[in-house]
Amino acid sequence: ECSCRKPAPGLLWRARDELGLSLPESVLLGDRPSDLAAARRAGVGRAYLMRRGPADRLVGESDPDGVFDSLADCADHLMA
């Protein structure tokens, strides 16, 4: 199993190392539960979900900090 496959956090850690990111100060917007699980495991500060349909419900470590209908809605929230 590769640590680069979600929900493993390997790709996020690689981005941190290569780009000098502070993951606790970062935001991730994903469209799948595995995106949010990877963010939690990597220590990303805030993880949001972009809604893919009306049945989006997540539980456990993948609970989003917010759910948005579009990237624009998420950006508006972050800029407020």
PDB file with one MODEL, atoms N, CA, C and O in Angstrom:
MODEL        1
ATOM      1  N   GLU A   1       0.832  -1.183   0.000  1.00  0.00           N
ATOM      2  CA  GLU A   1       0.000   0.000   0.000  1.00  0.00           C
ATOM      3  C   GLU A   1       0.875   1.244   0.000  1.00  0.00           C
ATOM      4  O   GLU A   1       1.840   1.336   0.759  1.00  0.00           O
ATOM      5  N   CYS A   2       0.537   2.183  -0.842  1.00  0.00           N
ATOM      6  CA  CYS A   2       1.303   3.420  -0.987  1.00  0.00           C
ATOM      7  C   CYS A   2       0.757   4.499  -0.050  1.00  0.00           C
ATOM      8  O   CYS A   2      -0.456   4.674   0.060  1.00  0.00           O
ATOM      9  N   SER A   3       1.649   5.216   0.619  1.00  0.00           N
ATOM     10  CA  SER A   3       1.203   6.298   1.506  1.00  0.00           C
ATOM     11  C   SER A   3       0.690   7.502   0.718  1.00  0.00           C
ATOM     12  O   SER A   3       0.227   8.484   1.296  1.00  0.00           O
ATOM     13  N   CYS A   4       0.780   7.411  -0.610  1.00  0.00           N
ATOM     14  CA  CYS A   4       0.298   8.519  -1.448  1.00  0.00           C
ATOM     15  C   CYS A   4      -1.161   8.339  -1.852  1.00  0.00           C
ATOM     16  O   CYS A   4      -1.743   9.225  -2.478  1.00  0.00           O
ATOM     17  N   ARG A   5      -1.751   7.214  -1.504  1.00  0.00           N
ATOM     18  CA  ARG A   5      -3.154   6.954  -1.855  1.00  0.00           C
ATOM     19  C   ARG A   5      -4.047   7.365  -0.687  1.00  0.00           C
ATOM     20  O   ARG A   5      -3.857   6.916   0.444  1.00  0.00           O
ATOM     21  N   LYS A   6      -5.021   8.223  -0.974  1.00  0.00           N
ATOM     22  CA  LYS A   6      -5.958   8.626   0.076  1.00  0.00           C
ATOM     23  C   LYS A   6      -6.746   7.409   0.548  1.00  0.00           C
ATOM     24  O   LYS A   6      -7.106   6.561  -0.268  1.00  0.00           O
ATOM     25  N   PRO A   7      -7.019   7.306   1.825  1.00  0.00           N
ATOM     26  CA  PRO A   7      -6.927   8.358   2.835  1.00  0.00           C
ATOM     27  C   PRO A   7      -5.576   8.490   3.535  1.00  0.00           C
ATOM     28  O   PRO A   7      -5.479   9.222   4.520  1.00  0.00           O
ATOM     29  N   ALA A   8      -4.543   7.820   3.070  1.00  0.00           N
ATOM     30  CA  ALA A   8      -3.214   8.021   3.650  1.00  0.00           C
ATOM     31  C   ALA A   8      -2.772   9.466   3.389  1.00  0.00           C
ATOM     32  O   ALA A   8      -3.126  10.035   2.356  1.00  0.00           O
ATOM     33  N   PRO A   9      -2.013  10.062   4.297  1.00  0.00           N
ATOM     34  CA  PRO A   9      -1.665  11.475   4.177  1.00  0.00           C
ATOM     35  C   PRO A   9      -0.393  11.775   3.392  1.00  0.00           C
ATOM     36  O   PRO A   9       0.056  12.921   3.379  1.00  0.00           O
ATOM     37  N   GLY A  10       0.193  10.791   2.746  1.00  0.00           N
ATOM     38  CA  GLY A  10       1.498  10.968   2.106  1.00  0.00           C
ATOM     39  C   GLY A  10       1.598  12.131   1.129  1.00  0.00           C
ATOM     40  O   GLY A  10       2.589  12.861   1.150  1.00  0.00           O
ATOM     41  N   LEU A  11       0.597  12.321   0.275  1.00  0.00           N
ATOM     42  CA  LEU A  11       0.668  13.427  -0.687  1.00  0.00           C
ATOM     43  C   LEU A  11       0.632  14.790   0.000  1.00  0.00           C
ATOM     44  O   LEU A  11       1.284  15.735  -0.444  1.00  0.00           O
ATOM     45  N   LEU A  12      -0.123  14.882   1.070  1.00  0.00           N
ATOM     46  CA  LEU A  12      -0.182  16.152   1.798  1.00  0.00           C
ATOM     47  C   LEU A  12       1.140  16.429   2.513  1.00  0.00           C
ATOM     48  O   LEU A  12       1.593  17.573   2.550  1.00  0.00           O
ATOM     49  N   TRP A  13       1.756  15.403   3.075  1.00  0.00           N
ATOM     50  CA  TRP A  13       3.063  15.569   3.709  1.00  0.00           C
ATOM     51  C   TRP A  13       4.119  15.943   2.672  1.00  0.00           C
ATOM     52  O   TRP A  13       5.006  16.750   2.951  1.00  0.00           O
ATOM     53  N   ARG A  14       4.026  15.364   1.485  1.00  0.00           N
ATOM     54  CA  ARG A  14       4.964  15.693   0.412  1.00  0.00           C
ATOM     55  C   ARG A  14       4.808  17.159   0.009  1.00  0.00           C
ATOM     56  O   ARG A  14       5.801  17.866  -0.162  1.00  0.00           O
ATOM     57  N   ALA A  15       3.569  17.612  -0.142  1.00  0.00           N
ATOM     58  CA  ALA A  15       3.328  19.020  -0.457  1.00  0.00           C
ATOM     59  C   ALA A  15       3.884  19.917   0.648  1.00  0.00           C
ATOM     60  O   ALA A  15       4.493  20.948   0.365  1.00  0.00           O
ATOM     61  N   ARG A  16       3.676  19.531   1.886  1.00  0.00           N
ATOM     62  CA  ARG A  16       4.215  20.299   3.029  1.00  0.00           C
ATOM     63  C   ARG A  16       5.724  20.447   2.895  1.00  0.00           C
ATOM     64  O   ARG A  16       6.269  21.544   3.016  1.00  0.00           O
ATOM     65  N   ASP A  17       6.386  19.328   2.645  1.00  0.00           N
ATOM     66  CA  ASP A  17       7.848  19.329   2.592  1.00  0.00           C
ATOM     67  C   ASP A  17       8.380  20.088   1.371  1.00  0.00           C
ATOM     68  O   ASP A  17       9.331  20.861   1.487  1.00  0.00           O
ATOM     69  N   GLU A  18       7.776  19.870   0.218  1.00  0.00           N
ATOM     70  CA  GLU A  18       8.268  20.483  -1.011  1.00  0.00           C
ATOM     71  C   GLU A  18       7.924  21.967  -1.128  1.00  0.00           C
ATOM     72  O   GLU A  18       8.669  22.733  -1.739  1.00  0.00           O
ATOM     73  N   LEU A  19       6.800  22.368  -0.545  1.00  0.00           N
ATOM     74  CA  LEU A  19       6.344  23.753  -0.684  1.00  0.00           C
ATOM     75  C   LEU A  19       6.500  24.574   0.590  1.00  0.00           C
ATOM     76  O   LEU A  19       6.229  25.775   0.603  1.00  0.00           O
ATOM     77  N   GLY A  20       6.940  23.917   1.658  1.00  0.00           N
ATOM     78  CA  GLY A  20       7.116  24.625   2.920  1.00  0.00           C
ATOM     79  C   GLY A  20       5.808  25.053   3.553  1.00  0.00           C
ATOM     80  O   GLY A  20       5.731  26.117   4.167  1.00  0.00           O
ATOM     81  N   LEU A  21       4.784  24.234   3.409  1.00  0.00           N
ATOM     82  CA  LEU A  21       3.460  24.561   3.941  1.00  0.00           C
ATOM     83  C   LEU A  21       3.372  24.298   5.437  1.00  0.00           C
ATOM     84  O   LEU A  21       4.055  23.423   5.970  1.00  0.00           O
ATOM     85  N   SER A  22       2.541  25.049   6.090  1.00  0.00           N
ATOM     86  CA  SER A  22       2.164  24.768   7.467  1.00  0.00           C
ATOM     87  C   SER A  22       0.796  24.101   7.405  1.00  0.00           C
ATOM     88  O   SER A  22      -0.213  24.775   7.203  1.00  0.00           O
ATOM     89  N   LEU A  23       0.755  22.804   7.575  1.00  0.00           N
ATOM     90  CA  LEU A  23      -0.524  22.101   7.471  1.00  0.00           C
ATOM     91  C   LEU A  23      -1.541  22.534   8.522  1.00  0.00           C
ATOM     92  O   LEU A  23      -2.725  22.623   8.198  1.00  0.00           O
ATOM     93  N   PRO A  24      -1.146  22.804   9.754  1.00  0.00           N
ATOM     94  CA  PRO A  24      -2.147  23.274  10.721  1.00  0.00           C
ATOM     95  C   PRO A  24      -2.786  24.611  10.322  1.00  0.00           C
ATOM     96  O   PRO A  24      -3.889  24.925  10.770  1.00  0.00           O
ATOM     97  N   GLU A  25      -2.109  25.391   9.490  1.00  0.00           N
ATOM     98  CA  GLU A  25      -2.647  26.671   9.038  1.00  0.00           C
ATOM     99  C   GLU A  25      -3.295  26.559   7.661  1.00  0.00           C
ATOM    100  O   GLU A  25      -3.749  27.559   7.105  1.00  0.00           O
ATOM    101  N   SER A  26      -3.341  25.353   7.112  1.00  0.00           N
ATOM    102  CA  SER A  26      -3.857  25.142   5.759  1.00  0.00           C
ATOM    103  C   SER A  26      -5.325  24.753   5.759  1.00  0.00           C
ATOM    104  O   SER A  26      -5.890  24.369   6.783  1.00  0.00           O
ATOM    105  N   VAL A  27      -5.928  24.865   4.575  1.00  0.00           N
ATOM    106  CA  VAL A  27      -7.320  24.510   4.333  1.00  0.00           C
ATOM    107  C   VAL A  27      -7.351  23.516   3.183  1.00  0.00           C
ATOM    108  O   VAL A  27      -6.645  23.692   2.190  1.00  0.00           O
ATOM    109  N   LEU A  28      -8.160  22.480   3.309  1.00  0.00           N
ATOM    110  CA  LEU A  28      -8.359  21.524   2.223  1.00  0.00           C
ATOM    111  C   LEU A  28      -9.844  21.484   1.891  1.00  0.00           C
ATOM    112  O   LEU A  28     -10.693  21.389   2.777  1.00  0.00           O
ATOM    113  N   LEU A  29     -10.139  21.560   0.606  1.00  0.00           N
ATOM    114  CA  LEU A  29     -11.509  21.394   0.130  1.00  0.00           C
ATOM    115  C   LEU A  29     -11.521  20.141  -0.723  1.00  0.00           C
ATOM    116  O   LEU A  29     -10.866  20.086  -1.764  1.00  0.00           O
ATOM    117  N   GLY A  30     -12.262  19.133  -0.286  1.00  0.00           N
ATOM    118  CA  GLY A  30     -12.343  17.881  -1.011  1.00  0.00           C
ATOM    119  C   GLY A  30     -13.770  17.565  -1.398  1.00  0.00           C
ATOM    120  O   GLY A  30     -14.714  18.209  -0.942  1.00  0.00           O
ATOM    121  N   ASP A  31     -13.911  16.560  -2.252  1.00  0.00           N
ATOM    122  CA  ASP A  31     -15.259  16.157  -2.656  1.00  0.00           C
ATOM    123  C   ASP A  31     -15.547  14.705  -2.299  1.00  0.00           C
ATOM    124  O   ASP A  31     -16.566  14.150  -2.709  1.00  0.00           O
ATOM    125  N   ARG A  32     -14.651  14.095  -1.538  1.00  0.00           N
ATOM    126  CA  ARG A  32     -14.835  12.699  -1.126  1.00  0.00           C
ATOM    127  C   ARG A  32     -14.438  12.533   0.336  1.00  0.00           C
ATOM    128  O   ARG A  32     -13.583  13.268   0.831  1.00  0.00           O
ATOM    129  N   PRO A  33     -15.037  11.594   1.019  1.00  0.00           N
ATOM    130  CA  PRO A  33     -14.643  11.339   2.407  1.00  0.00           C
ATOM    131  C   PRO A  33     -13.159  11.025   2.553  1.00  0.00           C
ATOM    132  O   PRO A  33     -12.557  11.380   3.566  1.00  0.00           O
ATOM    133  N   SER A  34     -12.557  10.368   1.566  1.00  0.00           N
ATOM    134  CA  SER A  34     -11.133  10.035   1.657  1.00  0.00           C
ATOM    135  C   SER A  34     -10.266  11.292   1.645  1.00  0.00           C
ATOM    136  O   SER A  34      -9.189  11.294   2.240  1.00  0.00           O
ATOM    137  N   ASP A  35     -10.709  12.359   0.984  1.00  0.00           N
ATOM    138  CA  ASP A  35      -9.969  13.627   1.008  1.00  0.00           C
ATOM    139  C   ASP A  35      -9.931  14.186   2.425  1.00  0.00           C
ATOM    140  O   ASP A  35      -8.888  14.634   2.902  1.00  0.00           O
ATOM    141  N   LEU A  36     -11.065  14.155   3.078  1.00  0.00           N
ATOM    142  CA  LEU A  36     -11.151  14.696   4.434  1.00  0.00           C
ATOM    143  C   LEU A  36     -10.385  13.829   5.426  1.00  0.00           C
ATOM    144  O   LEU A  36      -9.745  14.344   6.343  1.00  0.00           O
ATOM    145  N   ALA A  37     -10.450  12.523   5.243  1.00  0.00           N
ATOM    146  CA  ALA A  37      -9.707  11.615   6.129  1.00  0.00           C
ATOM    147  C   ALA A  37      -8.204  11.853   5.986  1.00  0.00           C
ATOM    148  O   ALA A  37      -7.484  11.857   6.985  1.00  0.00           O
ATOM    149  N   ALA A  38      -7.725  12.049   4.765  1.00  0.00           N
ATOM    150  CA  ALA A  38      -6.305  12.334   4.546  1.00  0.00           C
ATOM    151  C   ALA A  38      -5.916  13.651   5.214  1.00  0.00           C
ATOM    152  O   ALA A  38      -4.854  13.754   5.828  1.00  0.00           O
ATOM    153  N   ALA A  39      -6.779  14.652   5.091  1.00  0.00           N
ATOM    154  CA  ALA A  39      -6.502  15.944   5.718  1.00  0.00           C
ATOM    155  C   ALA A  39      -6.387  15.804   7.228  1.00  0.00           C
ATOM    156  O   ALA A  39      -5.473  16.363   7.833  1.00  0.00           O
ATOM    157  N   ARG A  40      -7.295  15.073   7.835  1.00  0.00           N
ATOM    158  CA  ARG A  40      -7.252  14.870   9.289  1.00  0.00           C
ATOM    159  C   ARG A  40      -5.973  14.139   9.701  1.00  0.00           C
ATOM    160  O   ARG A  40      -5.321  14.515  10.675  1.00  0.00           O
ATOM    161  N   ARG A  41      -5.626  13.112   8.965  1.00  0.00           N
ATOM    162  CA  ARG A  41      -4.429  12.331   9.305  1.00  0.00           C
ATOM    163  C   ARG A  41      -3.149  13.132   9.123  1.00  0.00           C
ATOM    164  O   ARG A  41      -2.164  12.900   9.825  1.00  0.00           O
ATOM    165  N   ALA A  42      -3.157  14.079   8.179  1.00  0.00           N
ATOM    166  CA  ALA A  42      -1.971  14.891   7.915  1.00  0.00           C
ATOM    167  C   ALA A  42      -1.859  16.083   8.856  1.00  0.00           C
ATOM    168  O   ALA A  42      -0.806  16.716   8.937  1.00  0.00           O
ATOM    169  N   GLY A  43      -2.945  16.393   9.568  1.00  0.00           N
ATOM    170  CA  GLY A  43      -2.923  17.529  10.482  1.00  0.00           C
ATOM    171  C   GLY A  43      -3.297  18.850   9.839  1.00  0.00           C
ATOM    172  O   GLY A  43      -2.905  19.911  10.324  1.00  0.00           O
ATOM    173  N   VAL A  44      -4.059  18.794   8.743  1.00  0.00           N
ATOM    174  CA  VAL A  44      -4.538  20.017   8.095  1.00  0.00           C
ATOM    175  C   VAL A  44      -5.498  20.730   9.032  1.00  0.00           C
ATOM    176  O   VAL A  44      -6.348  20.103   9.665  1.00  0.00           O
ATOM    177  N   GLY A  45      -5.355  22.039   9.113  1.00  0.00           N
ATOM    178  CA  GLY A  45      -6.137  22.831  10.067  1.00  0.00           C
ATOM    179  C   GLY A  45      -7.635  22.770   9.877  1.00  0.00           C
ATOM    180  O   GLY A  45      -8.378  22.552  10.834  1.00  0.00           O
ATOM    181  N   ARG A  46      -8.090  22.964   8.641  1.00  0.00           N
ATOM    182  CA  ARG A  46      -9.522  22.923   8.355  1.00  0.00           C
ATOM    183  C   ARG A  46      -9.749  22.116   7.088  1.00  0.00           C
ATOM    184  O   ARG A  46      -9.021  22.260   6.106  1.00  0.00           O
ATOM    185  N   ALA A  47     -10.761  21.271   7.120  1.00  0.00           N
ATOM    186  CA  ALA A  47     -11.088  20.418   5.973  1.00  0.00           C
ATOM    187  C   ALA A  47     -12.573  20.553   5.657  1.00  0.00           C
ATOM    188  O   ALA A  47     -13.431  20.291   6.500  1.00  0.00           O
ATOM    189  N   TYR A  48     -12.853  20.964   4.435  1.00  0.00           N
ATOM    190  CA  TYR A  48     -14.220  21.200   3.990  1.00  0.00           C
ATOM    191  C   TYR A  48     -14.603  20.211   2.902  1.00  0.00           C
ATOM    192  O   TYR A  48     -13.753  19.639   2.219  1.00  0.00           O
ATOM    193  N   LEU A  49     -15.888  20.031   2.764  1.00  0.00           N
ATOM    194  CA  LEU A  49     -16.436  19.135   1.743  1.00  0.00           C
ATOM    195  C   LEU A  49     -17.227  19.948   0.740  1.00  0.00           C
ATOM    196  O   LEU A  49     -18.024  20.808   1.114  1.00  0.00           O
ATOM    197  N   MET A  50     -17.003  19.673  -0.543  1.00  0.00           N
ATOM    198  CA  MET A  50     -17.847  20.240  -1.579  1.00  0.00           C
ATOM    199  C   MET A  50     -18.884  19.189  -1.911  1.00  0.00           C
ATOM    200  O   MET A  50     -18.557  18.073  -2.314  1.00  0.00           O
ATOM    201  N   ARG A  51     -20.122  19.562  -1.738  1.00  0.00           N
ATOM    202  CA  ARG A  51     -21.240  18.636  -1.873  1.00  0.00           C
ATOM    203  C   ARG A  51     -21.290  18.051  -3.287  1.00  0.00           C
ATOM    204  O   ARG A  51     -21.178  18.769  -4.281  1.00  0.00           O
ATOM    205  N   ARG A  52     -21.460  16.731  -3.346  1.00  0.00           N
ATOM    206  CA  ARG A  52     -21.590  16.036  -4.626  1.00  0.00           C
ATOM    207  C   ARG A  52     -23.025  15.602  -4.874  1.00  0.00           C
ATOM    208  O   ARG A  52     -23.375  15.229  -5.994  1.00  0.00           O
ATOM    209  N   GLY A  53     -23.842  15.645  -3.861  1.00  0.00           N
ATOM    210  CA  GLY A  53     -25.224  15.225  -3.977  1.00  0.00           C
ATOM    211  C   GLY A  53     -25.914  15.379  -2.643  1.00  0.00           C
ATOM    212  O   GLY A  53     -25.262  15.701  -1.649  1.00  0.00           O
ATOM    213  N   PRO A  54     -27.203  15.162  -2.592  1.00  0.00           N
ATOM    214  CA  PRO A  54     -27.964  15.393  -1.361  1.00  0.00           C
ATOM    215  C   PRO A  54     -27.676  14.387  -0.260  1.00  0.00           C
ATOM    216  O   PRO A  54     -28.028  14.639   0.893  1.00  0.00           O
ATOM    217  N   ALA A  55     -27.058  13.269  -0.564  1.00  0.00           N
ATOM    218  CA  ALA A  55     -26.859  12.230   0.448  1.00  0.00           C
ATOM    219  C   ALA A  55     -25.524  12.336   1.172  1.00  0.00           C
ATOM    220  O   ALA A  55     -25.159  11.423   1.912  1.00  0.00           O
ATOM    221  N   ASP A  56     -24.790  13.420   0.978  1.00  0.00           N
ATOM    222  CA  ASP A  56     -23.484  13.550   1.621  1.00  0.00           C
ATOM    223  C   ASP A  56     -23.631  13.619   3.138  1.00  0.00           C
ATOM    224  O   ASP A  56     -24.133  14.603   3.683  1.00  0.00           O
ATOM    225  N   ARG A  57     -23.194  12.578   3.797  1.00  0.00           N
ATOM    226  CA  ARG A  57     -23.136  12.549   5.259  1.00  0.00           C
ATOM    227  C   ARG A  57     -21.876  11.822   5.640  1.00  0.00           C
ATOM    228  O   ARG A  57     -21.635  10.701   5.191  1.00  0.00           O
ATOM    229  N   LEU A  58     -21.078  12.447   6.460  1.00  0.00           N
ATOM    230  CA  LEU A  58     -19.816  11.859   6.872  1.00  0.00           C
ATOM    231  C   LEU A  58     -19.818  11.711   8.383  1.00  0.00           C
ATOM    232  O   LEU A  58     -20.411  12.519   9.097  1.00  0.00           O
ATOM    233  N   VAL A  59     -19.165  10.695   8.852  1.00  0.00           N
ATOM    234  CA  VAL A  59     -19.061  10.476  10.285  1.00  0.00           C
ATOM    235  C   VAL A  59     -17.618  10.164  10.635  1.00  0.00           C
ATOM    236  O   VAL A  59     -16.801   9.863   9.764  1.00  0.00           O
ATOM    237  N   GLY A  60     -17.317  10.239  11.931  1.00  0.00           N
ATOM    238  CA  GLY A  60     -15.998   9.867  12.398  1.00  0.00           C
ATOM    239  C   GLY A  60     -14.947  10.896  12.052  1.00  0.00           C
ATOM    240  O   GLY A  60     -15.211  12.099  12.044  1.00  0.00           O
ATOM    241  N   GLU A  61     -13.739  10.407  11.763  1.00  0.00           N
ATOM    242  CA  GLU A  61     -12.616  11.303  11.541  1.00  0.00           C
ATOM    243  C   GLU A  61     -12.790  12.187  10.314  1.00  0.00           C
ATOM    244  O   GLU A  61     -12.064  13.168  10.155  1.00  0.00           O
ATOM    245  N   SER A  62     -13.730  11.860   9.454  1.00  0.00           N
ATOM    246  CA  SER A  62     -13.907  12.613   8.213  1.00  0.00           C
ATOM    247  C   SER A  62     -14.928  13.733   8.330  1.00  0.00           C
ATOM    248  O   SER A  62     -15.230  14.388   7.332  1.00  0.00           O
ATOM    249  N   ASP A  63     -15.464  13.970   9.509  1.00  0.00           N
ATOM    250  CA  ASP A  63     -16.452  15.037   9.663  1.00  0.00           C
ATOM    251  C   ASP A  63     -15.881  16.346   9.125  1.00  0.00           C
ATOM    252  O   ASP A  63     -14.829  16.789   9.583  1.00  0.00           O
ATOM    253  N   PRO A  64     -16.552  16.966   8.167  1.00  0.00           N
ATOM    254  CA  PRO A  64     -16.037  18.219   7.610  1.00  0.00           C
ATOM    255  C   PRO A  64     -16.249  19.390   8.561  1.00  0.00           C
ATOM    256  O   PRO A  64     -17.139  19.366   9.412  1.00  0.00           O
ATOM    257  N   ASP A  65     -15.414  20.416   8.398  1.00  0.00           N
ATOM    258  CA  ASP A  65     -15.592  21.653   9.152  1.00  0.00           C
ATOM    259  C   ASP A  65     -16.695  22.501   8.532  1.00  0.00           C
ATOM    260  O   ASP A  65     -17.160  23.466   9.139  1.00  0.00           O
ATOM    261  N   GLY A  66     -17.110  22.141   7.328  1.00  0.00           N
ATOM    262  CA  GLY A  66     -18.185  22.817   6.635  1.00  0.00           C
ATOM    263  C   GLY A  66     -18.467  22.095   5.330  1.00  0.00           C
ATOM    264  O   GLY A  66     -17.618  21.367   4.816  1.00  0.00           O
ATOM    265  N   VAL A  67     -19.656  22.300   4.802  1.00  0.00           N
ATOM    266  CA  VAL A  67     -20.064  21.676   3.536  1.00  0.00           C
ATOM    267  C   VAL A  67     -20.556  22.788   2.621  1.00  0.00           C
ATOM    268  O   VAL A  67     -21.356  23.634   3.020  1.00  0.00           O
ATOM    269  N   PHE A  68     -20.061  22.772   1.378  1.00  0.00           N
ATOM    270  CA  PHE A  68     -20.385  23.835   0.427  1.00  0.00           C
ATOM    271  C   PHE A  68     -20.874  23.240  -0.880  1.00  0.00           C
ATOM    272  O   PHE A  68     -20.513  22.124  -1.252  1.00  0.00           O
ATOM    273  N   ASP A  69     -21.710  24.017  -1.572  1.00  0.00           N
ATOM    274  CA  ASP A  69     -22.239  23.590  -2.864  1.00  0.00           C
ATOM    275  C   ASP A  69     -21.283  23.884  -4.008  1.00  0.00           C
ATOM    276  O   ASP A  69     -21.410  23.303  -5.086  1.00  0.00           O
ATOM    277  N   SER A  70     -20.321  24.785  -3.784  1.00  0.00           N
ATOM    278  CA  SER A  70     -19.392  25.144  -4.857  1.00  0.00           C
ATOM    279  C   SER A  70     -18.092  25.674  -4.258  1.00  0.00           C
ATOM    280  O   SER A  70     -18.020  26.006  -3.075  1.00  0.00           O
ATOM    281  N   LEU A  71     -17.081  25.743  -5.099  1.00  0.00           N
ATOM    282  CA  LEU A  71     -15.814  26.326  -4.694  1.00  0.00           C
ATOM    283  C   LEU A  71     -16.010  27.797  -4.339  1.00  0.00           C
ATOM    284  O   LEU A  71     -15.401  28.294  -3.391  1.00  0.00           O
ATOM    285  N   ALA A  72     -16.852  28.490  -5.091  1.00  0.00           N
ATOM    286  CA  ALA A  72     -17.128  29.906  -4.819  1.00  0.00           C
ATOM    287  C   ALA A  72     -17.749  30.089  -3.435  1.00  0.00           C
ATOM    288  O   ALA A  72     -17.399  31.031  -2.724  1.00  0.00           O
ATOM    289  N   ASP A  73     -18.661  29.204  -3.047  1.00  0.00           N
ATOM    290  CA  ASP A  73     -19.274  29.291  -1.716  1.00  0.00           C
ATOM    291  C   ASP A  73     -18.228  29.104  -0.622  1.00  0.00           C
ATOM    292  O   ASP A  73     -18.255  29.802   0.392  1.00  0.00           O
ATOM    293  N   CYS A  74     -17.315  28.172  -0.825  1.00  0.00           N
ATOM    294  CA  CYS A  74     -16.263  27.939   0.152  1.00  0.00           C
ATOM    295  C   CYS A  74     -15.352  29.165   0.239  1.00  0.00           C
ATOM    296  O   CYS A  74     -14.996  29.595   1.336  1.00  0.00           O
ATOM    297  N   ALA A  75     -14.974  29.728  -0.912  1.00  0.00           N
ATOM    298  CA  ALA A  75     -14.128  30.912  -0.935  1.00  0.00           C
ATOM    299  C   ALA A  75     -14.810  32.076  -0.216  1.00  0.00           C
ATOM    300  O   ALA A  75     -14.163  32.802   0.540  1.00  0.00           O
ATOM    301  N   ASP A  76     -16.095  32.254  -0.445  1.00  0.00           N
ATOM    302  CA  ASP A  76     -16.831  33.320   0.249  1.00  0.00           C
ATOM    303  C   ASP A  76     -16.769  33.130   1.755  1.00  0.00           C
ATOM    304  O   ASP A  76     -16.575  34.090   2.500  1.00  0.00           O
ATOM    305  N   HIS A  77     -16.935  31.885   2.205  1.00  0.00           N
ATOM    306  CA  HIS A  77     -16.873  31.578   3.631  1.00  0.00           C
ATOM    307  C   HIS A  77     -15.491  31.915   4.202  1.00  0.00           C
ATOM    308  O   HIS A  77     -15.380  32.500   5.280  1.00  0.00           O
ATOM    309  N   LEU A  78     -14.454  31.540   3.472  1.00  0.00           N
ATOM    310  CA  LEU A  78     -13.090  31.768   3.961  1.00  0.00           C
ATOM    311  C   LEU A  78     -12.723  33.253   3.977  1.00  0.00           C
ATOM    312  O   LEU A  78     -11.926  33.691   4.806  1.00  0.00           O
ATOM    313  N   MET A  79     -13.300  34.013   3.067  1.00  0.00           N
ATOM    314  CA  MET A  79     -12.987  35.445   2.979  1.00  0.00           C
ATOM    315  C   MET A  79     -13.822  36.289   3.937  1.00  0.00           C
ATOM    316  O   MET A  79     -13.529  37.465   4.150  1.00  0.00           O
ATOM    317  N   ALA A  80     -14.855  35.694   4.508  1.00  0.00           N
ATOM    318  CA  ALA A  80     -15.742  36.460   5.401  1.00  0.00           C
ATOM    319  C   ALA A  80     -15.073  36.759   6.727  1.00  0.00           C
ATOM    320  O   ALA A  80     -15.675  37.393   7.593  1.00  0.00           O
TER     321      ALA A  80
ENDMDL
END
